[in-house]
Amino acid sequence: MKRQRCLGCLLASCVLILTACGAVQPVSGQVVERTTEENGTLSAFVVETSTGERIGLTVTEKTRVFSWVDGVSGQDFAAGSLDGMAVSVVTGDPADLTANDGTDLPAYEASEVQITQVRLAETITLSDGTEVEIWQGSRDNRYKLADGTELLWEQHPVGPDRVHVAGQESLDDLSPAAQEAVRAYYDAQGLLYRTYDELENAYAAYLESGRDPGFDSYLVGQETTPCASSDRVIYFLTSVTLPINGSVATEVRLGAAFDRETGAHLSPWDLFTCSEEEARQTLLDLAQPSDGTDSLRAEMEAALTPESLIFFPDHLELAFPEGTLPSQSHAFLAALDYESDLGAILQDWAIPREME
């Protein structure tokens, strides 16, 4: 399954635009200069937007500063204790400000300052010796070259803790011992991609583009969410987002089942009333398209794994990620109905129930 990347979800780097009624859009970008008073109080700063425009902001006693980044506070911004910082600023009245090089800048009072990203002290060295900076946000890391070119956008891993889906039971609904067992399973599973490898791939694409200044960064991420539950089993889905190129990503979907009482991981084949081989053949019979070929059936049989089975409240999904079926150019998903398709071979206690 390919997903077109939603550019609107990106952290926007906006330029300052005055509307007819005098309202001002937020200014977003990297802080490149600071001005402090003799007592160390921050009085002004300069933001460079993604388009290279520099805009000055003055700080008053009314300026509100807060942070979206863990471990970073508004006091850090005011004290200038961090070298690299990206902000989004709500502006007020026009002001006067001169840059360190003597240039007069368009400037405004800062009404509100939101810290959105902070550059970490550590860097990553690519195979050709190129250093890549890590910019930490509230929900992601951005990997950038020294000139600001963003190569990779990595969303922070999500779940299975503190994830709730409407109409579904969650990890919090299990006993403490069961919760710990489920956590241990996913801790052992870890990330299903290597950040370094994805960064190398993105850098190679950047070089192939001729170092295009408009290079569209690659996207990667992983989240685990509850997807169904029955009287004895709770089911989870792990979704891994992997880049195809800068604007398109693919999704790898993996299912897992756990005993509700103990949190023990269950083989999906133990949820059927028949043998594993009979269950596999029945699932493939139901999933194969009516116009499918013998070769497609053979590919599906070779690619079917326990993680291919994903239980939802109203159907069982068989998921074959892109690249696992050689004859298919995209991911292949098949939805099987519990009552009409699987009622004869699934244990009653394994069939998910609808939550009220």
C-alpha positions in Angstrom: 0.0 0.0 0.0 1.5 3.3 -1.0 0.6 6.4 0.7 1.1 9.8 -0.7 3.0 11.9 1.8 0.9 14.7 3.2 3.0 17.8 2.9 0.5 19.7 5.0 1.6 17.6 7.9 5.2 19.0 7.7 6.3 21.6 10.2 5.8 24.6 8.1 8.5 27.2 7.6 6.4 30.3 6.9 7.3 33.8 5.8 5.8 36.8 7.4 2.6 37.9 5.6 0.5 40.9 6.5 -3.1 40.6 5.7 -5.5 43.5 4.9 -6.8 43.5 8.4 -3.3 43.7 9.9 -3.1 40.2 11.2 0.3 38.4 11.1 1.0 34.8 10.3 3.5 33.0 12.5 7.2 33.2 11.6 9.0 29.8 11.7 12.6 28.9 11.3 16.0 28.7 12.9 17.3 31.2 15.5 20.5 32.5 14.0 21.2 35.6 16.1 20.5 36.8 19.7 20.8 40.1 21.4 21.1 40.3 25.2 21.2 43.2 27.7 24.2 43.6 30.1 22.3 41.6 32.7 22.0 38.7 30.3 18.3 39.2 29.5 17.4 38.3 26.0 16.0 41.4 24.2 15.9 40.3 20.5 16.6 37.5 18.2 16.7 36.8 14.4 14.9 33.9 12.7 16.0 32.6 9.3 13.1 30.9 7.4 13.3 28.0 5.0 13.4 30.5 2.1 16.5 32.2 3.6 14.6 35.3 4.7 15.8 36.8 8.0 13.2 38.4 10.3 14.0 40.2 13.6 11.9 39.7 16.7 12.0 41.8 19.9 11.3 40.4 23.3 9.2 42.3 25.9 7.9 41.5 29.3 4.7 40.4 27.7 6.4 37.8 25.5 5.3 34.2 26.3 7.9 31.4 25.7 7.2 27.7 26.0 8.7 24.5 24.6 7.3 21.5 22.8 10.6 19.6 23.1 11.2 17.3 26.1 14.0 18.5 28.3 14.0 22.0 27.0 12.3 25.0 28.7 11.5 28.6 27.9 14.3 29.5 30.3 16.7 27.7 28.0 15.6 30.0 25.2 15.9 33.1 27.2 19.3 32.2 28.6 20.7 31.2 25.2 22.0 28.0 26.7 21.3 26.0 23.4 23.2 26.7 20.2 20.7 25.3 17.7 17.0 26.0 18.1 14.0 26.3 15.8 11.0 28.3 16.8 7.5 29.3 15.7 6.7 32.9 16.7 3.4 34.7 16.9 4.2 38.4 16.1 2.8 41.7 17.2 3.5 45.3 16.3 6.3 46.3 13.9 9.7 47.0 15.6 13.1 48.2 14.7 16.1 45.8 14.6 19.5 45.8 13.1 21.4 42.6 12.5 24.9 42.0 13.7 26.2 42.8 10.2 24.5 46.2 10.3 21.6 45.2 8.0 18.2 46.6 8.9 15.7 43.8 9.1 11.9 43.6 8.9 11.2 43.2 12.6 8.2 42.7 14.9 7.5 42.2 18.6 7.4 38.6 19.6 4.0 37.9 21.3 4.6 34.2 21.7 7.6 32.0 21.1 7.2 28.2 20.7 10.4 26.1 20.7 9.7 23.4 18.1 13.1 21.8 17.5 16.5 21.7 19.2 19.8 20.6 17.6 21.4 17.7 19.6 25.1 17.7 20.4 25.6 14.3 18.8 25.9 13.9 15.0 25.8 11.0 12.6 28.7 10.3 10.2 27.7 8.9 6.8 29.9 6.4 4.9 31.6 9.2 2.9 32.4 11.2 6.0 29.5 13.6 5.8 28.3 14.8 9.2 24.5 14.9 9.7 22.9 17.0 12.5 20.0 15.7 14.5 17.2 18.1 15.3 14.8 16.9 18.0 11.2 17.9 18.0 8.3 16.9 20.2 7.2 14.0 18.1 10.0 13.5 15.6 13.7 13.9 14.7 14.9 15.7 11.6 18.3 14.8 10.1 19.9 17.7 8.4 23.2 18.6 6.6 25.1 21.6 8.0 23.6 23.9 5.3 20.1 23.1 6.6 19.1 20.5 4.0 16.8 18.0 5.6 17.5 14.4 4.5 15.2 12.4 6.8 12.2 12.9 8.9 11.8 10.2 11.6 8.7 10.2 13.6 9.2 9.0 17.2 8.1 5.4 17.8 4.5 5.2 19.2 3.0 2.4 21.4 2.0 0.1 22.6 2.0 2.2 25.8 -0.3 5.2 26.1 -2.1 4.5 22.8 -5.9 4.4 22.7 -8.1 3.8 19.8 -11.8 4.7 19.9 -13.9 1.6 20.5 -10.9 -0.6 21.3 -9.5 -2.0 24.5 -5.9 -0.9 25.1 -2.8 -2.1 27.0 -4.1 -0.2 30.1 -7.1 -2.6 30.2 -4.8 -5.5 31.0 -3.4 -6.5 34.4 0.0 -5.1 35.4 1.7 -8.4 34.8 0.1 -8.8 31.3 1.0 -5.3 30.4 4.6 -5.9 31.3 4.7 -9.1 29.2 3.3 -7.3 26.1 5.9 -4.5 26.6 8.7 -7.0 26.9 7.6 -8.5 23.5 7.7 -5.2 21.8 10.9 -4.1 23.5 12.5 -7.2 22.1 11.0 -6.5 18.6 12.5 -3.0 18.6 12.5 -0.9 15.5 11.9 -2.8 12.3 14.1 -0.4 10.3 17.6 1.0 10.7 17.7 4.8 10.9 21.3 4.9 9.6 20.3 2.9 6.5 17.4 5.1 5.7 19.6 8.2 6.2 22.2 6.8 3.7 19.4 6.1 1.2 18.1 9.6 1.6 21.5 11.1 1.2 22.2 9.0 -1.9 18.9 10.3 -3.4 20.0 13.9 -2.5 23.3 13.4 -4.3 21.5 11.9 -7.3 19.3 15.0 -7.5 22.3 17.1 -8.0 22.0 18.5 -4.4 18.7 20.0 -5.3 18.0 22.8 -2.8 14.3 21.8 -2.9 15.1 18.1 -1.9 12.1 16.5 -0.3 13.2 14.6 2.8 12.4 10.9 3.3 9.9 9.8 5.9 10.2 6.9 8.3 8.3 5.8 11.4 6.8 3.0 13.5 3.7 2.7 15.7 2.0 -0.1 17.5 -1.7 0.2 18.3 -4.4 -2.0 19.7 -6.7 -3.2 16.9 -9.2 -5.7 18.4 -9.9 -7.9 21.4 -11.9 -11.0 22.3 -12.8 -12.7 25.6 -9.4 -14.2 25.8 -7.1 -12.4 23.3 -6.0 -8.8 22.7 -4.6 -8.0 19.2 -2.1 -5.3 18.2 -1.0 -3.9 14.8 2.5 -2.6 14.2 2.6 -0.2 11.2 6.0 0.7 9.8 6.3 3.6 7.4 9.2 3.3 5.0 10.2 5.8 2.2 9.9 5.1 -1.5 11.1 8.5 -2.3 10.7 12.0 -0.9 7.0 12.2 -1.6 5.8 8.6 -1.4 6.1 6.1 1.4 5.0 2.5 1.8 3.5 0.8 4.9 4.4 -2.5 6.4 1.7 -4.0 8.6 2.3 -6.7 11.2 -0.2 -8.3 13.5 0.3 -9.9 17.0 -2.0 -11.7 19.4 -1.6 -11.9 23.2 -3.3 -13.8 26.0 -5.4 -11.2 27.9 -4.7 -12.7 31.3 -1.0 -13.3 31.1 0.2 -11.1 28.2 1.9 -14.2 26.7 2.4 -13.9 22.9 0.2 -16.3 21.0 0.9 -18.0 17.7 -2.1 -17.1 15.4 -2.2 -20.7 14.3 -3.3 -21.7 17.9 -6.4 -19.5 17.4 -7.8 -22.0 14.8 -9.7 -25.2 15.4 -7.7 -27.0 12.6 -4.1 -27.6 12.0 -1.7 -24.8 10.9 -1.5 -26.3 7.4 -5.2 -26.5 7.0 -5.6 -23.0 8.3 -3.0 -21.6 5.9 -4.5 -23.3 2.9 -8.0 -22.1 3.8 -6.8 -18.5 4.3 -5.0 -18.6 0.9 -8.1 -20.0 -0.8 -10.1 -17.1 0.6 -7.5 -14.4 -0.1 -6.5 -15.3 -3.6 -8.3 -13.0 -6.2 -10.8 -14.8 -8.5 -8.5 -13.9 -11.4 -5.4 -14.9 -9.6 -2.8 -17.1 -11.2 -1.1 -20.2 -9.8 2.1 -18.2 -9.5 0.4 -15.6 -7.4 -0.9 -18.3 -5.1 2.6 -19.7 -4.8 4.0 -16.3 -4.0 1.4 -15.7 -1.3 2.1 -19.2 0.2 5.8 -18.4 0.4 5.2 -14.9 1.9 2.5 -15.8 4.5 3.9 -15.4 8.0 2.2 -15.4 11.4 2.6 -11.6 11.4 0.6 -11.4 8.1 -2.6 -12.1 10.1 -4.1 -8.9 11.6 -7.3 -9.1 13.5 -9.8 -6.2 13.4 -13.2 -6.1 15.0 -15.1 -7.0 11.9 -12.5 -8.8 9.7 -9.2 -10.6 9.5 -6.7 -9.0 7.3 -3.9 -10.8 5.4 -1.2 -8.3 4.7 1.6 -8.8 2.2 3.9 -5.7 2.2 5.2 -4.2 -1.0 8.0 -6.4 -2.4 6.9 -9.7 -0.8 4.9 -10.7 -3.8 7.1 -10.4 -6.9 4.2 -10.2 -9.3 2.6 -7.3 -7.5 3.9 -3.8 -7.8 2.2 -2.6 -4.5 1.2 -4.1 -1.2 -1.5 -6.7 -1.2 -4.2 -6.8 1.4 -7.1 -9.2 1.7 -10.1 -8.8 4.2 -11.8 -12.0 5.3 -15.1 -12.0 7.2 -15.3 -13.9 10.4 -18.9 -15.2 10.0 -19.1 -16.0 6.4 -15.4 -16.9 5.7 -13.8 -18.1 8.9 -16.6 -19.1 11.3 -15.8 -22.8 10.7 -12.1 -22.7 11.5 -11.6 -20.0 14.1 -12.0 -20.7 17.8 -15.1 -18.9 19.2 -13.0 -17.3 22.0 -10.5 -15.8 19.4 -13.1 -14.0 17.3 -13.0 -10.2 18.2 -16.0 -8.7 19.8 -17.5 -5.3 19.1 -17.0 -2.9 21.9 -20.1 -1.0 23.2 
